[in-house]
Amino acid sequence: MDLLIEYQWEIFIAAEILYVLALLLFGFFRYFLVKKKVSILFIFAFLALVVLEAILGLVIYEHTGEFSTFQLVITIFVIYAFTFGIFDFLRLDRWMRKKIGEWRGIELLSEKDYQIMSKNKDPKHIAKKYRWSATFHMVIFVAAQAVFWSMGTENLREMLAYATDFSWVEAGTAEHSPYPTETLYSIGMVWSVVFIVDFIYSWSYTVFPSK
């Protein structure tokens, strides 16, 4: 266990390298050799690595009892991989098949692919998609902040006091905030800014729909 804690970042970097290798092999077999079934094996390998990485973060947390930057990075990566990452990957896959198909002079896209690509250009669909992503981000953000605050406060009444009086933000330290440590305070503050910007940007597609 001590070795896992000591070399946790080295293990994480090694896993990232394996992620890239798995995705490169996926692309090679799918786009150049056109072996779809074989390429899927590398996606399963990628997902297995993500699960193992999540287990590593959980084991280290249970041993140290501290939610560190390492756990945060893994949490963000795992959540992204199994949520928005899936849709980003499917979009990238269609784009790659389109470009490589044009380069090789063969058709790698199906009729369903063209329908999805056309739908993704519809302003109403785009606005709906961003509303969903903004709502999902809000749920994750509120849940995570609630966990952070519960670790730094004694009861619900104290949490509500911080939620209705933000004068503690001006102090700029964890000591006068609902966060238990400086690390979580910094994470919470940065995430709050990112969330506000993302929320406004996402809903702008509904308020000011593109033509």
C-alpha positions in Angstrom: 0.0 0.0 0.0 2.8 2.4 0.8 4.2 1.9 -2.7 0.9 2.7 -4.2 0.7 5.9 -2.3 4.3 6.9 -3.0 4.1 6.2 -6.8 0.4 7.1 -7.3 1.2 9.9 -9.8 3.6 7.6 -11.7 0.9 4.9 -11.9 -1.6 7.5 -13.1 0.8 8.7 -15.9 1.5 5.1 -16.9 -2.3 4.5 -17.1 -2.7 7.6 -19.3 0.0 6.3 -21.7 -1.8 3.0 -21.9 -5.1 4.9 -22.6 -3.5 6.7 -25.6 -2.0 3.4 -26.8 -5.4 1.7 -26.6 -7.0 4.5 -28.5 -4.3 4.5 -31.2 -4.7 0.7 -31.7 -8.4 1.1 -31.8 -8.1 3.7 -34.6 -5.6 1.6 -36.5 -7.8 -1.5 -36.5 -11.0 0.4 -37.1 -10.1 2.9 -39.7 -7.2 1.4 -41.6 -7.7 -2.4 -41.3 -11.5 -2.0 -41.0 -11.7 -4.7 -38.3 -14.5 -3.4 -36.2 -14.8 -6.4 -33.8 -11.0 -6.4 -33.0 -11.1 -2.6 -32.5 -13.8 -2.9 -29.9 -11.5 -5.0 -27.7 -9.3 -1.9 -27.3 -12.2 0.2 -26.1 -13.0 -2.5 -23.5 -9.3 -2.3 -22.5 -9.6 1.5 -22.2 -12.7 1.2 -20.0 -11.0 -1.5 -17.9 -8.1 0.9 -17.2 -10.5 3.6 -16.2 -12.2 1.3 -13.7 -8.9 0.2 -12.3 -7.8 3.8 -11.9 -11.0 4.6 -10.0 -10.4 1.6 -7.7 -6.8 2.8 -7.1 -8.1 6.3 -6.1 -10.7 4.7 -3.8 -8.2 2.4 -2.1 -5.7 5.3 -1.5 -8.5 7.4 -0.1 -9.6 4.7 2.3 -6.0 4.2 3.4 -5.2 7.9 3.9 -8.6 9.3 4.8 -7.8 12.4 2.7 -9.4 13.6 -0.5 -6.4 14.9 -2.3 -5.8 16.4 -5.7 -5.0 12.9 -6.9 -8.5 11.7 -6.1 -10.0 14.8 -7.6 -8.2 14.3 -10.9 -9.2 10.6 -11.1 -12.8 11.5 -10.2 -13.0 14.1 -12.9 -11.5 11.8 -15.5 -13.8 8.9 -14.6 -16.9 11.0 -14.6 -15.9 12.5 -17.9 -15.0 9.1 -19.4 -18.4 7.6 -18.6 -20.5 10.7 -19.5 -19.5 13.4 -21.9 -16.5 11.5 -23.0 -18.7 8.8 -24.6 -20.5 11.4 -26.8 -17.2 13.2 -27.6 -15.7 9.9 -28.6 -18.7 8.9 -30.9 -18.5 12.4 -32.5 -14.8 12.0 -33.1 -15.3 8.5 -34.4 -17.8 9.7 -37.1 -15.4 12.6 -38.0 -12.5 10.2 -38.4 -14.5 7.7 -40.5 -15.7 10.6 -42.7 -12.2 12.0 -43.3 -10.4 8.7 -43.7 -13.2 7.4 -46.0 -12.7 10.5 -48.2 -9.0 10.0 -48.2 -9.2 6.3 -49.1 -12.1 6.8 -51.5 -14.4 4.5 -49.6 -17.6 4.9 -47.6 -17.2 4.3 -43.9 -20.3 6.1 -42.7 -23.8 4.6 -42.5 -27.1 6.3 -43.2 -27.7 6.6 -39.5 -24.3 8.4 -39.1 -25.4 11.0 -41.7 -28.7 11.5 -39.9 -27.0 12.0 -36.6 -24.5 14.5 -38.1 -27.4 16.4 -39.7 -29.3 16.5 -36.4 -26.2 17.9 -34.6 -26.4 20.9 -36.9 -30.0 21.7 -35.8 -30.0 24.8 -33.5 -32.9 23.4 -31.4 -31.1 20.1 -30.9 -27.9 21.9 -30.0 -29.7 24.1 -27.4 -31.4 21.0 -25.9 -28.1 19.2 -25.7 -26.4 22.1 -23.9 -29.4 22.4 -21.5 -29.0 18.8 -20.6 -25.2 19.1 -20.1 -25.6 22.2 -18.0 -28.2 20.5 -15.8 -26.0 17.5 -15.4 -23.1 19.6 -14.5 -25.2 21.5 -12.0 -26.3 18.2 -10.3 -22.7 17.0 -10.1 -21.4 20.4 -8.9 -24.1 20.7 -6.1 -23.5 17.2 -5.0 -19.8 17.5 -4.8 -19.9 20.9 -3.0 -22.4 19.4 -0.5 -19.9 16.6 0.2 -17.0 19.1 0.6 -19.1 21.4 2.9 -20.3 18.5 5.0 -16.6 17.6 5.7 -15.9 21.2 6.9 -19.1 21.9 8.9 -20.7 20.3 11.9 -24.4 20.2 10.8 -26.9 21.3 8.2 -27.7 24.6 10.0 -24.0 25.6 9.7 -24.0 24.7 6.0 -27.1 26.7 5.3 -25.5 29.7 7.1 -22.6 29.6 4.8 -25.0 29.2 1.8 -26.9 32.3 2.7 -24.0 34.5 3.7 -21.0 34.5 1.3 -18.9 37.0 3.3 -16.5 34.1 3.9 -15.5 34.3 0.2 -13.7 37.6 0.9 -11.5 36.0 3.5 -9.9 33.8 0.9 -8.9 31.0 3.2 -10.3 27.6 4.2 -10.3 28.6 7.8 -13.2 30.9 7.4 -15.1 28.8 4.9 -17.2 25.7 4.9 -14.3 23.7 3.3 -12.2 21.4 5.6 -8.8 22.0 3.9 -7.0 24.6 1.7 -6.9 22.0 -1.1 -10.7 21.5 -1.2 -11.2 25.2 -0.8 -9.1 25.9 -3.9 -10.9 23.2 -5.8 -14.3 24.4 -4.7 -13.5 28.0 -5.7 -12.1 27.2 -9.1 -14.9 24.8 -9.8 -17.4 27.4 -8.9 -16.0 29.8 -11.5 -15.9 27.1 -14.1 -19.5 26.1 -13.3 -20.8 29.6 -13.6 -19.1 30.2 -16.9 -20.2 26.8 -18.3 -23.8 27.3 -17.1 -24.1 30.8 -18.8 -22.4 29.6 -22.0 -24.6 26.5 -22.2 -27.9 28.3 -21.7 -26.8 31.0 -24.2 -27.7 28.5 -27.0 -31.3 28.6 -25.7 -31.5 32.3 -25.0 -29.7 33.2 -28.2 -30.3 30.3 -30.6 -28.0 30.1 -33.6 -29.5 30.2 -37.1 
